[in-house]
Amino acid sequence: MNLSTLDISVFVFYVVSLIAVAYMVSREKAGHEKNSNDYFLAGNSLPWWAIGASLIAANISAEQIIGMSGSGYKIGLAIASYEWMAAITLMIVGKYFLPIFLEKKIYTMPQFLEQRFDHRVRTVMAVFWLGVYVFVNLTAILWLGALAINTITGVDVVYGMIFLGAFSVAYSLYGGLKAVALTDIIQVVLLVAGGLFLSYMALDLIGGGQGIVAGFNSLVEQTPEKFDMILAEESEHYMDLPGLSVLVGGMWIMNLSYWGFNQYIIQRTLGAKNLREGQKGIAFAAFLKLLMPVIVVLPGIAAVLLVPELQKPDQAYPALLNMMPEGLKGLVFAALVAAIVSSLASMTNSIATIFTMDLYKNDNKPKSEEHYVKVGRIVSLSALVIAMLVAKPLLGQFDQAFQYIQEFTGFFTPGIVVLFFLGMFWKKTTANAGLVAAVGSAVLSFALKMLWPELPFMDRVGLVFVLCMLLAVIVSLIEKKGEHEHAVDLKGIDFSTSKSFNVSTVAVTLILIGFYSAWW
């Protein structure tokens, strides 16, 4: 064990305190039982500071801290493009997307898609998101978090995952989103303070005790290639971050999908007191995003000099943590675990919300509100168990889990962005066009990866977005004279959808035949 008695005491105090605070904020008034709105949307009572903190706590998880530090170790500061561009993306979401979502009083993103299109789109996207959240995101958070615990304390990875899952359940299963969001302010304070101190310590060590300025100057002098923000085509990491395409291409699609249409992230804004509180919370999160490269990327670059012989890049952050003095190591370790469990809690709550409200709840056979809360809790626990069972087989062979997650989700995000963009801002978009975009995204992405392997995945995301947009527009124009099933008014815009499925079926079939022929 690399943690001293003092470190363990600090960590245990944090765990007990967080659970206690979570139960305090989760208590309901006498005579009031939690309903689905209380559990899944915190009763629409979240203030801006809780929303902003919770957005960052949900985002900065194991794959961010461990994964992005690993990418900083291997690639350099260029990976920070994700963070700084995310700040701009958040402002776009707050200005243009959030007003529409709050006006419709939705619980989930699939619910919005049913209001805009039809039940088929809602069901397809609900099943898709559940699969990605459980088998990609939740497993990544558990695996990377357990890997960090293993590196720092020597505890077996399996036991680390069990601890993280149990801790997450202990403070979030009863209270739902309210417990998650209101305790996230503690998590974020600890995360930012601990991360900044780790960066300070690393730079001071590199500077030989002369301070962080001397350390930073020395780091830049000795590893200048790690501070290239725009990678040249001859760079060995160009496939991960393809030069200017990062700023003007597919990364925008990735960011818009993640921050704007991702249930795991957007759910806390849906629980805002009102639109103004939600927008202020998003602005607060955008400000905090600007600090993240200092907290999660800079330590990874510093590790190039401090611990150059790592077996895997993802070990950079935990290895630096082991170098911290007694007591402070326990504090920063607590900050790392805070990030992991807050993301686990947010993810499981979103999984429970989508399953309960989009797939389980049947308006024709209503059940009690307490029943839906119970179902949500069961689903949260079940998702954690499944993720624990599949985490090692899925992620054990990757040395950069963050890049794995980005590339995998990049197969689907172009179609998702097209689906929402056209759904919100072009009234002629039909349900079939949305389905074509969603299905076509996976088909086109897979085909391009097989047929054009040298194309960087970020460029592939941008190209597939354009192709899916064209497909959706073509299908919508073909169907525009068809029979209209229903229309929903969003922000004064009349959206119409068609119930004919023939055109979309033919379009998807032609795409599959075309790529099958091209492959052979």
C-alpha positions as CSV (number, residue, x, y, z in Angstrom):
1,M,0.0,0.0,0.0
2,N,1.3,3.4,-0.9
3,L,-1.1,5.4,1.2
4,S,-0.1,6.3,4.8
5,T,-2.4,6.2,7.8
6,L,-2.9,9.9,7.4
7,D,-3.7,9.6,3.7
8,I,-6.3,6.9,4.4
9,S,-7.8,8.9,7.3
10,V,-8.2,11.9,5.0
11,F,-9.8,9.7,2.3
12,V,-12.2,8.0,4.8
13,F,-13.3,11.4,6.1
14,Y,-14.1,12.5,2.6
15,V,-16.1,9.3,1.9
16,V,-18.1,9.5,5.1
17,S,-18.8,13.2,4.7
18,L,-20.0,12.9,1.2
19,I,-22.4,10.2,2.0
20,A,-23.7,12.1,5.0
21,V,-24.2,15.3,2.9
22,A,-25.9,13.3,0.1
23,Y,-28.5,11.9,2.6
24,M,-29.1,15.3,4.1
25,V,-29.9,17.0,0.8
26,S,-32.0,13.9,-0.4
27,R,-34.5,14.1,2.5
28,E,-38.0,15.0,1.5
29,K,-40.4,17.0,3.6
30,A,-42.6,15.0,6.0
31,G,-45.4,13.3,4.2
32,H,-43.9,13.7,0.7
33,E,-42.7,10.7,-1.2
34,K,-40.2,11.0,-4.1
35,N,-41.9,11.0,-7.5
36,S,-40.2,10.6,-10.9
37,N,-39.6,14.3,-11.2
38,D,-37.9,14.5,-7.9
39,Y,-35.7,11.5,-8.6
40,F,-34.8,12.1,-12.2
41,L,-34.9,15.9,-12.5
42,A,-34.4,17.0,-8.8
43,G,-37.9,18.4,-8.8
44,N,-36.7,21.2,-11.2
45,S,-35.1,22.9,-8.3
46,L,-31.4,23.1,-9.2
47,P,-29.7,26.5,-8.9
48,W,-27.1,27.7,-11.4
49,W,-24.1,26.9,-9.2
50,A,-25.2,23.3,-8.7
51,I,-25.8,22.9,-12.4
52,G,-22.4,24.3,-13.4
53,A,-20.6,22.2,-10.8
54,S,-22.5,19.1,-11.7
55,L,-21.8,19.5,-15.4
56,I,-18.1,19.6,-14.8
57,A,-18.2,16.8,-12.2
58,A,-20.1,14.6,-14.6
59,N,-17.7,15.4,-17.4
60,I,-14.4,15.2,-15.5
61,S,-14.3,11.5,-14.7
62,A,-11.8,8.8,-14.9
63,E,-11.6,8.9,-18.7
64,Q,-10.9,12.6,-18.5
65,I,-8.4,12.7,-15.7
66,I,-6.6,9.4,-16.3
67,G,-7.3,9.2,-20.0
68,M,-6.5,12.9,-20.9
69,S,-3.4,12.9,-18.7
70,G,-2.4,9.8,-20.6
71,S,-3.0,11.5,-23.9
72,G,-1.0,14.5,-22.6
73,Y,1.8,12.1,-21.8
74,K,1.8,10.6,-25.3
75,I,0.5,13.4,-27.5
76,G,0.9,16.7,-25.6
77,L,-1.1,19.9,-25.1
78,A,-2.9,19.5,-28.4
79,I,-5.3,17.1,-26.7
80,A,-6.5,20.2,-24.7
81,S,-8.4,21.3,-27.8
82,Y,-11.3,19.1,-26.5
83,E,-11.5,21.2,-23.4
84,W,-11.1,24.7,-24.7
85,M,-13.5,24.1,-27.6
86,A,-16.0,22.6,-25.2
87,A,-16.2,26.0,-23.4
88,I,-17.4,27.6,-26.7
89,T,-19.8,24.7,-27.3
90,L,-21.4,25.1,-23.9
91,M,-22.3,28.7,-24.7
92,I,-23.9,27.6,-28.0
93,V,-25.9,24.9,-26.1
94,G,-27.1,27.4,-23.5
95,K,-28.1,30.0,-26.1
96,Y,-29.8,27.9,-28.8
97,F,-30.6,24.4,-27.5
98,L,-31.5,24.7,-23.8
99,P,-34.5,27.1,-24.4
100,I,-36.1,24.5,-26.7
101,F,-35.6,21.6,-24.3
102,L,-36.9,23.4,-21.2
103,E,-39.9,24.7,-23.1
104,K,-40.9,21.1,-23.9
105,K,-40.6,20.0,-20.2
106,I,-38.8,16.8,-21.2
107,Y,-37.1,14.2,-19.0
108,T,-34.9,12.7,-21.7
109,M,-33.4,13.4,-25.2
110,P,-35.4,10.4,-26.7
111,Q,-38.6,12.0,-25.3
112,F,-37.8,15.1,-27.3
113,L,-37.2,13.1,-30.4
114,E,-40.7,11.5,-30.1
115,Q,-42.3,14.9,-29.7
116,R,-40.4,16.1,-32.8
117,F,-40.6,12.9,-34.9
118,D,-42.3,9.7,-33.7
119,H,-42.1,6.8,-31.3
120,R,-39.8,4.8,-33.5
121,V,-37.1,7.4,-33.3
122,R,-37.5,7.6,-29.5
123,T,-37.2,3.9,-29.1
124,V,-34.2,3.4,-31.4
125,M,-32.2,6.2,-29.8
126,A,-33.1,5.2,-26.3
127,V,-31.8,1.6,-26.9
128,F,-28.7,3.0,-28.6
129,W,-27.9,5.4,-25.8
130,L,-28.4,2.7,-23.1
131,G,-26.0,0.4,-25.0
132,V,-23.3,3.1,-25.3
133,Y,-23.7,4.3,-21.7
134,V,-23.4,0.9,-20.2
135,F,-20.9,-0.8,-22.4
136,V,-18.7,2.2,-23.3
137,N,-18.9,5.1,-20.9
138,L,-19.8,3.3,-17.6
139,T,-17.2,0.6,-18.2
140,A,-14.6,3.2,-19.0
141,I,-15.2,5.1,-15.9
142,L,-15.0,2.0,-13.7
143,W,-12.0,0.5,-15.5
144,L,-9.9,3.7,-15.5
145,G,-10.9,4.5,-12.0
146,A,-9.9,1.1,-10.7
147,L,-6.7,1.3,-12.7
148,A,-5.8,4.5,-10.8
149,I,-6.6,2.9,-7.5
150,N,-4.5,-0.1,-8.4
151,T,-1.5,2.1,-9.3
152,I,-1.7,4.2,-6.2
153,T,-2.7,1.6,-3.5
154,G,-1.9,-1.8,-5.1
155,V,-5.6,-2.8,-4.6
156,D,-6.7,-5.3,-7.3
157,V,-8.5,-3.7,-10.2
158,V,-11.6,-5.9,-9.6
159,Y,-11.9,-4.8,-6.0
160,G,-11.3,-1.2,-7.0
161,M,-14.3,-1.4,-9.4
162,I,-16.4,-2.9,-6.6
163,F,-15.4,-0.1,-4.2
164,L,-16.2,2.6,-6.8
165,G,-19.6,1.1,-7.6
166,A,-20.5,0.6,-3.9
167,F,-19.5,4.2,-3.1
168,S,-21.5,5.6,-6.0
169,V,-24.6,3.6,-4.9
170,A,-24.2,4.6,-1.3
171,Y,-24.5,8.3,-1.9
172,S,-26.7,8.6,-5.1
173,L,-29.1,5.6,-5.3
174,Y,-31.5,7.0,-2.8
175,G,-31.5,10.6,-3.7
176,G,-31.3,10.5,-7.5
177,L,-30.2,13.6,-9.4
178,K,-30.7,15.9,-6.5
179,A,-28.1,14.0,-4.4
180,V,-25.8,13.9,-7.3
181,A,-26.0,17.6,-8.3
182,L,-25.9,19.2,-4.9
183,T,-23.0,17.1,-3.7
184,D,-21.1,17.8,-6.9
185,I,-20.2,21.3,-5.7
186,I,-18.1,19.5,-3.0
187,Q,-16.6,17.2,-5.6
188,V,-15.6,20.0,-8.0
189,V,-14.0,22.1,-5.3
190,L,-12.0,19.1,-4.2
191,L,-11.2,18.2,-7.8
192,V,-10.0,21.6,-8.8
193,A,-8.0,22.2,-5.7
194,G,-6.4,18.8,-5.8
195,G,-5.7,19.0,-9.5
196,L,-4.1,22.4,-9.3
197,F,-1.9,21.3,-6.4
198,L,-0.7,18.3,-8.3
199,S,0.2,20.5,-11.3
200,Y,2.0,22.9,-8.9
201,M,4.0,20.1,-7.3
202,A,5.0,18.5,-10.6
203,L,6.2,21.8,-12.1
204,D,8.1,22.7,-8.9
205,L,9.8,19.3,-9.0
206,I,10.8,19.9,-12.6
207,G,12.1,23.3,-11.7
208,G,14.2,21.9,-8.9
209,G,12.3,23.8,-6.2
210,Q,12.5,27.1,-8.0
211,G,8.8,27.5,-8.4
212,I,6.2,26.7,-11.1
213,V,7.4,29.4,-13.6
214,A,10.9,27.9,-13.7
215,G,9.4,24.4,-13.9
216,F,7.1,25.3,-16.7
217,N,9.9,27.0,-18.7
218,S,12.1,23.9,-18.2
219,L,9.2,21.6,-19.3
220,V,8.8,23.6,-22.5
221,E,12.5,23.6,-23.2
222,Q,12.9,19.9,-22.7
223,T,9.7,18.7,-24.4
224,P,8.9,21.4,-27.0
225,E,7.0,18.9,-29.2
226,K,4.5,18.3,-26.4
227,F,3.3,22.0,-26.7
228,D,2.4,21.9,-30.4
229,M,-1.3,22.8,-30.6
230,I,-1.7,22.1,-34.3
231,L,0.0,18.8,-35.2
232,A,1.8,18.5,-38.6
233,E,0.8,15.8,-41.0
234,E,4.1,14.0,-40.3
235,S,3.4,13.8,-36.6
236,E,2.9,10.2,-35.3
237,H,-0.2,11.5,-33.6
238,Y,-1.8,13.2,-36.6
239,M,-4.4,10.4,-36.9
240,D,-5.7,11.3,-33.4
241,L,-5.6,15.1,-33.9
242,P,-5.4,16.0,-37.6
243,G,-4.0,19.5,-37.7
244,L,-6.4,22.4,-38.5
245,S,-9.2,19.9,-38.9
246,V,-9.5,19.8,-35.1
247,L,-10.5,23.5,-35.1
248,V,-12.8,23.5,-38.1
249,G,-13.9,20.0,-38.6
250,G,-15.1,16.9,-36.7
251,M,-14.3,18.0,-33.2
252,W,-17.2,20.5,-33.4
253,I,-19.5,17.6,-34.1
254,M,-18.1,15.6,-31.2
255,N,-18.5,18.5,-28.8
256,L,-22.0,19.4,-29.9
257,S,-23.2,15.9,-29.6
258,Y,-21.6,15.4,-26.1
259,W,-22.6,18.8,-24.6
260,G,-25.9,19.4,-26.4
261,F,-27.6,16.1,-27.0
262,N,-26.1,13.7,-24.4
263,Q,-28.6,12.7,-21.7
264,Y,-25.7,12.0,-19.3
265,I,-24.7,15.7,-19.5
266,I,-27.8,17.6,-20.4
267,Q,-30.0,16.0,-17.7
268,R,-28.8,18.4,-14.9
269,T,-29.8,21.4,-17.0
270,L,-33.3,19.9,-17.5
271,G,-33.6,20.0,-13.7
272,A,-33.0,23.8,-13.6
273,K,-35.3,26.1,-11.7
274,N,-35.8,28.0,-14.9
275,L,-34.1,28.9,-18.1
276,R,-32.1,31.7,-16.6
277,E,-30.6,29.5,-13.9
278,G,-29.9,26.8,-16.5
279,Q,-28.0,29.2,-18.8
280,K,-26.1,30.7,-15.9
281,G,-25.1,27.2,-14.8
282,I,-23.8,26.4,-18.4
283,A,-21.8,29.6,-18.4
284,F,-20.3,28.7,-15.1
285,A,-19.3,25.3,-16.4
286,A,-17.8,26.9,-19.5
287,F,-15.6,29.0,-17.3
288,L,-14.4,26.0,-15.3
289,K,-13.7,24.2,-18.6
290,L,-10.9,26.7,-19.3
291,L,-9.1,25.4,-16.2
292,M,-9.3,21.7,-17.1
293,P,-6.1,21.5,-19.3
294,V,-4.1,22.7,-16.3
295,I,-5.6,20.1,-14.1
296,V,-5.7,17.0,-16.4
297,V,-3.3,17.6,-19.3
298,L,-0.4,19.5,-17.8
299,P,0.4,16.7,-15.3
300,G,0.5,14.2,-18.1
301,I,3.1,16.3,-19.9
302,A,5.1,16.8,-16.7
303,A,5.2,13.0,-16.2
304,V,7.3,12.7,-19.4
305,L,10.2,14.1,-17.4
306,L,9.3,12.9,-13.9
307,V,8.2,9.2,-14.7
308,P,9.5,8.5,-18.2
309,E,9.4,4.7,-18.1
310,L,5.7,4.1,-17.8
311,Q,4.3,0.9,-19.3
312,K,1.1,2.7,-20.4
313,P,0.3,6.4,-20.8
314,D,-2.8,6.1,-18.7
315,Q,-0.5,5.4,-15.7
316,A,0.9,9.0,-15.8
317,Y,-1.6,10.7,-13.4
318,P,-1.6,7.9,-10.8
319,A,2.2,7.7,-10.9
320,L,2.5,11.5,-10.2
321,L,0.0,11.0,-7.3
322,N,2.4,8.6,-5.7
323,M,5.1,11.3,-5.6
324,M,3.0,13.6,-3.4
325,P,3.8,14.1,0.3
326,E,1.9,12.3,3.1
327,G,-1.5,13.7,3.8
328,L,-1.8,15.7,0.6
329,K,-1.6,12.4,-1.3
330,G,-4.8,11.4,0.5
331,L,-6.5,14.7,-0.4
332,V,-5.6,14.5,-4.1
333,F,-6.5,10.8,-4.2
334,A,-9.9,11.8,-2.7
335,A,-10.3,14.4,-5.5
336,L,-9.6,11.7,-8.1
337,V,-12.1,9.3,-6.6
338,A,-14.6,12.3,-6.3
339,A,-14.4,12.7,-10.0
340,I,-14.9,9.0,-10.7
341,V,-17.9,8.4,-8.4
342,S,-19.6,11.7,-9.4
343,S,-19.5,10.5,-13.0
344,L,-20.6,7.0,-12.1
345,A,-23.6,8.5,-10.2
346,S,-24.5,10.8,-13.1
347,M,-24.2,8.0,-15.7
348,T,-26.3,5.5,-13.7
349,N,-28.9,8.1,-13.0
350,S,-29.2,8.9,-16.7
351,I,-29.3,5.2,-17.6
352,A,-32.2,4.8,-15.1
353,T,-34.0,7.9,-16.5
354,I,-33.8,6.7,-20.1
355,F,-34.9,3.1,-19.4
356,T,-37.7,4.1,-17.0
357,M,-39.2,7.1,-18.9
358,D,-38.5,6.0,-22.5
359,L,-38.8,2.2,-22.5
360,Y,-40.6,1.1,-19.3
361,K,-43.2,3.7,-18.7
362,N,-46.4,3.1,-20.6
363,D,-48.9,6.0,-20.5
364,N,-51.7,3.6,-21.4
365,K,-50.9,1.5,-18.3
366,P,-49.8,4.1,-15.7
367,K,-48.2,3.0,-12.4
368,S,-47.5,4.9,-9.2
369,E,-44.7,7.5,-9.1
370,E,-43.1,5.5,-6.3
371,H,-43.0,2.5,-8.6
372,Y,-41.1,4.4,-11.3
373,V,-38.6,5.6,-8.7
374,K,-38.1,2.0,-7.5
375,V,-37.5,0.8,-11.1
376,G,-35.0,3.6,-11.6
377,R,-33.0,2.5,-8.6
378,I,-33.0,-1.2,-9.7
379,V,-31.8,-0.1,-13.2
380,S,-29.0,2.0,-11.8
381,L,-27.7,-0.9,-9.7
382,S,-28.1,-3.4,-12.6
383,A,-26.1,-1.1,-15.0
384,L,-23.2,-0.9,-12.5
385,V,-23.1,-4.7,-12.1
386,I,-23.1,-5.3,-15.9
387,A,-20.4,-2.6,-16.4
388,M,-18.2,-4.3,-13.8
389,L,-18.5,-7.7,-15.5
390,V,-17.6,-6.4,-19.0
391,A,-15.1,-3.6,-18.2
392,K,-11.9,-5.7,-18.3
393,P,-12.7,-7.7,-21.4
394,L,-13.6,-4.5,-23.3
395,L,-10.9,-2.1,-22.1
396,G,-8.0,-4.1,-20.7
397,Q,-6.1,-4.1,-24.0
398,F,-6.2,-0.4,-24.7
399,D,-3.3,1.9,-23.6
400,Q,-5.2,5.1,-24.3
401,A,-8.8,4.6,-23.2
402,F,-9.8,8.2,-23.9
403,Q,-8.9,7.9,-27.6
404,Y,-10.7,4.6,-27.8
405,I,-13.9,6.2,-26.4
406,Q,-13.6,9.2,-28.8
407,E,-13.2,7.0,-31.9
408,F,-15.9,4.6,-30.9
409,T,-18.5,7.3,-30.2
410,G,-17.4,9.1,-33.4
411,F,-19.1,6.3,-35.4
412,F,-22.5,7.5,-34.2
413,T,-22.2,11.2,-33.3
414,P,-22.5,12.6,-36.8
415,G,-25.9,11.1,-37.3
416,I,-27.1,12.2,-33.8
417,V,-26.1,15.8,-34.5
418,V,-27.8,15.7,-37.9
419,L,-30.9,14.3,-36.2
420,F,-31.2,17.0,-33.6
421,F,-30.0,19.9,-35.8
422,L,-32.4,19.3,-38.6
423,G,-35.1,18.4,-36.1
424,M,-34.8,21.7,-34.3
425,F,-34.0,24.1,-37.1
426,W,-35.6,22.7,-40.3
427,K,-39.3,22.2,-40.3
428,K,-39.4,19.9,-43.3
429,T,-37.3,17.2,-41.7
430,T,-39.2,13.9,-41.4
431,A,-38.9,11.0,-39.0
432,N,-37.6,8.7,-41.8
433,A,-34.9,11.2,-42.6
434,G,-33.8,11.2,-39.0
435,L,-33.6,7.4,-39.0
436,V,-31.6,7.4,-42.2
437,A,-29.1,9.9,-40.7
438,A,-28.8,7.8,-37.5
439,V,-28.3,4.5,-39.2
440,G,-26.3,6.0,-42.1
441,S,-23.8,7.4,-39.6
442,A,-22.8,4.0,-38.3
443,V,-22.7,2.5,-41.8
444,L,-20.8,5.3,-43.4
445,S,-18.3,5.5,-40.5
446,F,-17.6,1.8,-40.6
447,A,-17.2,1.8,-44.4
448,L,-14.8,4.7,-44.4
449,K,-12.7,3.2,-41.6
450,M,-12.4,0.0,-43.7
451,L,-12.0,1.5,-47.1
452,W,-10.0,4.6,-46.2
453,P,-8.0,3.6,-43.0
454,E,-5.5,6.5,-43.4
455,L,-8.3,9.1,-42.9
456,P,-8.0,10.5,-39.4
457,F,-11.1,9.7,-37.3
458,M,-11.8,13.4,-36.6
459,D,-11.9,14.1,-40.4
460,R,-14.1,11.0,-40.8
461,V,-16.6,12.4,-38.3
462,G,-16.8,15.7,-40.2
463,L,-17.2,13.9,-43.6
464,V,-19.8,11.5,-42.3
465,F,-21.7,14.5,-40.8
466,V,-21.9,16.2,-44.2
467,L,-23.0,12.9,-45.9
468,C,-25.7,12.2,-43.3
469,M,-26.9,15.8,-43.6
470,L,-27.3,15.3,-47.4
471,L,-29.0,12.0,-46.9
472,A,-31.5,13.4,-44.4
473,V,-32.3,16.4,-46.6
474,I,-32.8,14.3,-49.7
475,V,-35.2,11.9,-47.9
476,S,-37.1,14.8,-46.3
477,L,-37.6,16.5,-49.7
478,I,-38.7,13.3,-51.3
479,E,-41.3,12.8,-48.5
480,K,-42.4,16.4,-48.2
481,K,-45.6,15.7,-50.2
482,G,-46.4,12.6,-48.2
483,E,-49.0,12.2,-45.6
484,H,-48.1,14.1,-42.4
485,E,-48.6,12.1,-39.2
486,H,-48.3,15.0,-36.7
487,A,-46.8,18.4,-36.1
488,V,-45.1,19.8,-33.1
489,D,-44.5,23.5,-32.6
490,L,-41.1,24.3,-31.1
491,K,-40.2,28.0,-30.6
492,G,-42.9,29.0,-33.1
493,I,-41.6,26.6,-35.8
494,D,-43.9,24.1,-37.3
495,F,-42.2,20.7,-37.6
496,S,-43.9,18.0,-39.7
497,T,-43.1,14.3,-40.0
498,S,-44.2,11.6,-42.3
499,K,-45.1,8.1,-41.4
500,S,-44.1,6.4,-44.7
501,F,-41.2,4.1,-44.2
502,N,-40.6,3.0,-47.8
503,V,-38.1,5.7,-48.8
504,S,-35.9,5.3,-45.7
505,T,-35.8,1.5,-46.1
506,V,-34.7,1.9,-49.7
507,A,-32.1,4.5,-48.9
508,V,-30.5,2.4,-46.2
509,T,-30.6,-0.7,-48.4
510,L,-28.9,1.2,-51.2
511,I,-26.2,2.4,-48.8
512,L,-25.5,-1.1,-47.6
513,I,-25.4,-2.5,-51.1
514,G,-23.1,0.3,-52.3
515,F,-20.5,-0.2,-49.6
516,Y,-20.7,-4.0,-49.8
517,S,-19.9,-3.7,-53.5
518,A,-17.1,-1.2,-52.9
519,W,-15.6,-3.4,-50.2
520,W,-15.4,-6.3,-52.6
